[in-house]
Amino acid sequence: MARGDCVLAVDAGTSSLKAAVVDADLTIVARAQSAYSYSLSGDRGVEIDPEKIWQALVAVSRRLSRYRDRIGTVAACTFCPALTLMDAEGRALRNSIIHLDRRTHTQARRALRQVGEKRFLSITGNLPFPGGISLTSLLWIQEHEPALLKAASQIGHMNTFLLKRLVNRWVTDPTNASMTGLYETVTAGGWHEGLAREFRIDRGKLPLVRHCAASAGKLRAAAARALNLKPGIRVVVGGGDTACAAYGAGDGEAGEVLNIAGSSELLTVTMDKPLPSRRYNLRMHVIPGRWIAFVITVSGIALEWFRNEFCREIDKAWFYREYLPSVLAMQKGGETYTPHLCGDR
């Protein structure tokens, strides 16, 4: 058993955090999972307490801590966006506003009028979709909770929250930054000073952007004690879950496609040059010089909603293993599904 030859690979998803100990041959040595839930807030708001994500990471890491002598690196991908306001110590000032949130249509329309569709696409590669681009959530906080925004030392996504806890540095990566609406996605040029100024966002509160594979720092002692890992091991910056999934699936060349079916369903296409469009999202790939176009609809969340509302008397395992396949087998074709249970981006 070699010391430090394994990676603790973490995937913080919408409804659970999964982790695996992976050796140098990319063989999964062990794995663990911890579930959590998001909450509804007012009219179409969807949030999650970032401490739930941290506690889930603590739980799975402790379950895997018998491999602590073999773990030399921690690397995480996170669901995105998850707008998080933090104080100087990295504590969240409020729940994170996540990608399922749809309360910010007013702010999205205002941002679009202010900047214009063509300019938004030419800089960020995206339009300000409610929830899907964290700028709209930030503008909502600016209007409804201005004192919290003023008090925040840092504005980031879930990965910035976790990295601050792990290595005590404010860091994000291009795949997350490109889903903020404030980043130069098309040119991979960093935070756009003009957009930050126009929306009255303090540029100093946006984290340092580093490559996904770069070292964020060494695991601090307090975090190591909580996770039951060795202090000082390397922590990688990591990235957004969709971008990391594309990289993990080997989609590195232009035209390669990946379909992901989980809490949501995504279809991604790898590009070797940015082609922004109002018809899809555009984000940075994990690989420099590559971009990802993707569309997203609800998938597992919609099925679980249907089960809870209409089939709650059916055993969950039987619903997915027997009932759902039998219903789908009865379909004759020609039906269409309009993905608006959660709101289409």
N, C-alpha and C positions, 0 to 999 in steps of 0.2 A: 504494500500500500504506500504509494509515493506521497510525500507531503506537499500540499499546495498544487496538486496536478488537476484539480477539479474546479468547475465554475458553479456557483449557485445562481442558476438562471431563473429569473422571476418574471411572471406575466400578471400584472394587475389589470384585470378585466372589469367589465361593468358590474358583474354580480359576484365575482369571486377572484381570489388571488391564488394562482398556481405557481409552484416552484419545483425545480428539479435540480439534483446534483448531476452534472454532466462531466464526463471525463475527457481526456485529450483526444479520444477517438470519436467524440460526440455520442457516446453511449450513455443512456440515462441510467445512472446508478440507483437513484431513489427519487421519489416524488411525493408531494403533499399538496393539499388544497384547503383553503379556508373561505367560507362564503360570508357575504355581507349584503346589505340592502341599501338602496338609495331611498330618498323620501320625496314626497310631493310638497311643493311650496306655493300656496296661492293659486293663481290662475296659470296653469300650464308650466309652472316652475318645477324643475327636477334637480335635486341637490344630493350630495353625499358628504358626510363628515369625514374629512381626510384622516382623522385619527382611527377610523375603522380600517382604512387601508394599512396604516402603520401597524395596528394590532394584528391584522391578518398576516402581515409579513413576519411579525414577531412569532406568531403561532406556528407558521409553517417552518420557519428557520429553526425553531426549537425542536420541532419534530424531526428535523434532518440533522440536528447538531451532533449526532454520533459520527458524522463525517467531517466534523470541524477541522481536524488535522489535515484533511485532504483538500479543503476548500481554500483556494488562494485568490479567488476573484468573485466579486458579486456584480451581476449585470441584470438590469431590469428594463422591461418595456411596460408602458402604462397606457390605459385608455385615454383618449384625447378627442376634444379638449376637456379639461377639468379646471376651469379658472379658479385660482386659489390666491387669496390675499393673506400675507404673512407679516408678523411683526419681526423685530430685529433678531429674535431668538429662533425664528422659524415656526412659531406657533401660528396656526390658522386663525384668522380674525372672524371668519364665518365659514359656513359650509361651502364646499366647492360647487360651482355651477357646472353641470356636466353636459355632455353632447346631446342628451335627450331633452334638454330644456327648450321650451318654445314660447316663453313669455316675452321675448324681446323683438317682436315684429316692428313696433314703433321705432325702436332704436336702430334697427336694421334699415328701415326706410329712410330715417334721418341721415344715417351714415352714407347711404347710397346717393341721396340728393346732394350731400355736402361734397363728396369726392367725385361722383360720377362712375357709371359702370365701366367705361373704357379705361379710365385711369386705375380703378381698383384692380381690374384684371391685368393690366400691364405691369403693376407693381407686385401685388400679393398673389396673383394667379387665381384668386377666389373673390366671390361676392360675399358681402356680410350676411351669410345665412344665420338665422336665429339658432343659437346653441352650437351649430356646426363650426362657427368661427367665433372665438372667444371675445373678439372686440365688441360684439353686440351685448354680451353679458357684462363686460366692463363698463360700457356706456350706461347700462341699466343701473349698475351700482353707483356710477357717477351721479345719476339723477336721483336715485332713491336712498342711497346710503353714503352720501358724500363724506361724512365724518370718518367712516371706516376706510374709504379710499385714501383720505388724507393721512390717516394713522398708519397705513401699510408701509412697511419698509421695502417690500418686494411683491411683485405681481408675477405669477407664473402659473404653470400647469401642475398636475399631480407629480410629475417627475421632479420638478424643482423642489417641491415640498419634501419628497423622500430623500433627494440628494442632500439637501440641507441637513436633514436629520442624520444621514449616514456619514457625511464628510465635512459638514459645517462650511459649505460653500454654496453660493447662489449660481446655479448652472442649469442650462437647458440645452437642447440639441436642435438642429435644423428641421427635423421632421415634426417636432412639436411647435417650434417657432413659426413654421409656415402655416399653421392652423390658427394663428392669432389674429390675422388681418392687419398686422403691423410690421411684417417681415417682408423683405425683398425676395420672395420666392422665385420669381422669374429669373433673376440674375444671381441668386444665392449671395446677395450682397449685404446681409445683416439687417439689423433693425432700421426701419425707414424713419429718419429724423423728421421729415416733413409730415408724415401721417401722425406720428406721435404728437407733434406740435399742434396740428389742426384739431386733434381730438382732446387736447389738453391732458395728455398722458405724460407723466414725468419719466423721461427716458432713463434716468438713473435708477428707476425702480424695476427695470426690465433686466433679467439675468444675462450673464455671459453665455454666448452661444458657442458650444464646442462640438466637434465631430462625435457621432454616436459611439465610435470605437475608442475615443480618447479616454484617458484616465481622469476621473473627476477628483480623485484624491485617495487618501487612505482611510480605512474604516476607523472612525474615532472610537475612543475607549468606551464612552457611554453607550453608543449604539452596539458595540460588540458585546457588552454585557447583556443588553436587552435581547439580542439575537442569539446569544450563546455561540458566538463565533470568535475567531482570533482577532484581536485588534491589529490594525496596521495593514491588513490585506487590501488589495487593490479593489476599488469600486469604479466600474466603467460608467460613462455617461448614459448609455442606452438610448432609447428612442420611443416613438409612438408605436403602439401595438401593430397597427396595419402595415406600416413601413417595415417593421422588424419581421413581420410574417412574410412579406414579399421577399425580403432578403433571405430569410430562413428557407423559403421554398425554392430558392435558386433563381428567382426572377430578377436577373440583373441586366438583361439585354432588351433593347427596344422591341415592343410588340408582345412580350411575354405577359400572360394573363394569369391572375389568381382569383379564385372565388373562395370567400370565407363565409361560413355559416355558423353563427353562434347566437349571442344575444341580439345582434344585428347581422344583416347579410351585406357583404361588400363584394364588389367586383373591381379589381384593380388592373391597370395596364401600365407597364413600365415604358418610359419614354427616354430618349437620349437628347431631347431638346424640349423645352417647355412649350406647351400649346394650351394656353388658358382658354376656358370657355365657360359661359354661363350655365352650361348643361351638366357640368361635373365639377368636383373638387380637384385641386392640384396641390400636391405637397412635395417636399423634398424626399428623395430616396435615401436610404442609409448609405448607398454608394455615391460618392461625389460625382457630379456630372450626369446624374440620372434624376428623373422626376417620376412621380406616380400620379396618374389620373384615376379617380375612383368615384363610384356612386354607391350610395348606402340606402338601405331600406330596413324596416324592422323585420325580424325573422323569429328567433326563439322567443323574444319578448312577446310578440303577438300571439304565438301559440300558447305560451304560458298564461297570458291574459284570457284567451279563449277557454282554456282548461279551468281556470279559477272561476270564471263567470258562468260557464254553461255545463261543465262536466265535473264539478267539485266532488260529486259522489263516487267518481271513478278513481281507483287507485292510480297514483301518478305513473308508476312504472308500467302498469297495464295500458294506460292511455297512450304512452309513447311507443310501447312495444307492439301492442295489438290493435287498439282502436284506431289510432291515427293512420297507420299503413292501410288498414281495411277501408277507411273512408277515401283515402287518396286513390286506391285501386279501383274505386267505383266511378271515378271521373272519366268522362268520355272525351275530354279535350275541348278547347274553345273557350274555357273560362279564363277570366283575367282577375288579377288581384291588384287593387289600387292601394299602394302602401302609405295610407294616411292615418293609421291608427295612432301613430306617434307624431305625425306631421312629416311630410317629405321635405328634405332639405332643398 
